[in-house]
């Protein structure tokens, strides 16, 4: 589960003379700005983290700290890049001449359009959802299937069983810049949704048992600010029934008794349906 908190700063800083500057371009985003800030060198990493945004995981919940906004008069632009420079008289760290030490640092901050920042490949705190076509090849049962008709009809044997391309969708849910990730992203692989699941940003709803969690892709990056993870959660959507009464992953193809139609039904143990794909609570791993 993910929650988003309002942006705030926990370390003091001041703005330098001549700052901010603003710019307008014809490229994507249009308006942008730059600010020049000064802070204690010991606070520079924390300030940069709070400018760029980051994600914290605790107890299975991810708290998203978004990038800093520019200001109230120009909306929808947020921090995209930060540069750090020394300020003041140079000293040495513990009399070690190999390293310079400064009491203060200058933080040069660039602001760009929020949608550009959050969807970029280098964005620190971004959630990106994608739906693309997918398919599977299924072999149909041959019961009540024939070559030809009438007296010339010849039963189709297993070696000639027809195949069919089953249309599906792949839904990916990506979060970039996480400081950790919940263990549930591994625990739920191969399971299906036990409740109706909705993508709020895409406006798409998936019925019960129609989403199969195919597993995550986890990338680890080591940066100046520490270790971050880029996590892509992959789901495969399948529904062979109507939207209101979906036939999802625990339904399998069979030929009707008359041999005229292909239907999808649960396989049972004689009393109850068998769950070849067990249920999972997907709210533990992504924003529902």
WOVENDA-V914162 format. One line per field, one symbol per residue. ss: DSSP state (2 for helix, 1 for strand, 0 for the rest). phi: phi as a letter, one per 20 degrees, with the letter a starting at -180 (. if undefined). burial: 1 if it has 9 or more other ideal C-beta (glycine too) atoms within 8 Angstrom, else 0. A space follows every 10 residues. Layout:
ss->???
phi->???
burial->???
This chain:
ss->0111100000 0001100000 1111000000 1111111111 2222222222 2201111100 1111100010 0000001111 1111111000 1110011111 1001111111 1112222220 0000011111 1111111110 0000011002 2201100222 0011111111 1111111100 0002222000 0110001110 0001110000 1111111111 1110011111 1111111000 0000000000 0111100000 0111100100 0010000011 02220000
phi->.dcddffbdd cfbceegnde ccbccefgom ebbccddcbf gfdfffffgf ffnacddbln dededfgfff rfecemccfd bccdcfbnff ccelmeffce ccfccededd dcggffffdf fdfecbccdc ccfbbcddee fegmdcencm fefcfeeffd gfdbeefbcd ddcdcdnfea bffffefefn ddfecgccef femdddfgme ddeeoedddd cddgepeccd ddedcdebbd cfffcfdefe dcfbefgeme cddccfedeo ccfeefdfeb efffcbff
burial->1100001000 1010110011 0100000011 1111111111 1011011111 1111111000 1111111101 0001001111 0101011000 0100000000 1111111111 1111011101 0011111110 1001000001 0100110000 0010010000 1101010111 1111111110 1101100110 1110001010 0000011111 1110110100 0000100111 1111111111 0000011111 1011110010 0101000000 0001001011 01011100
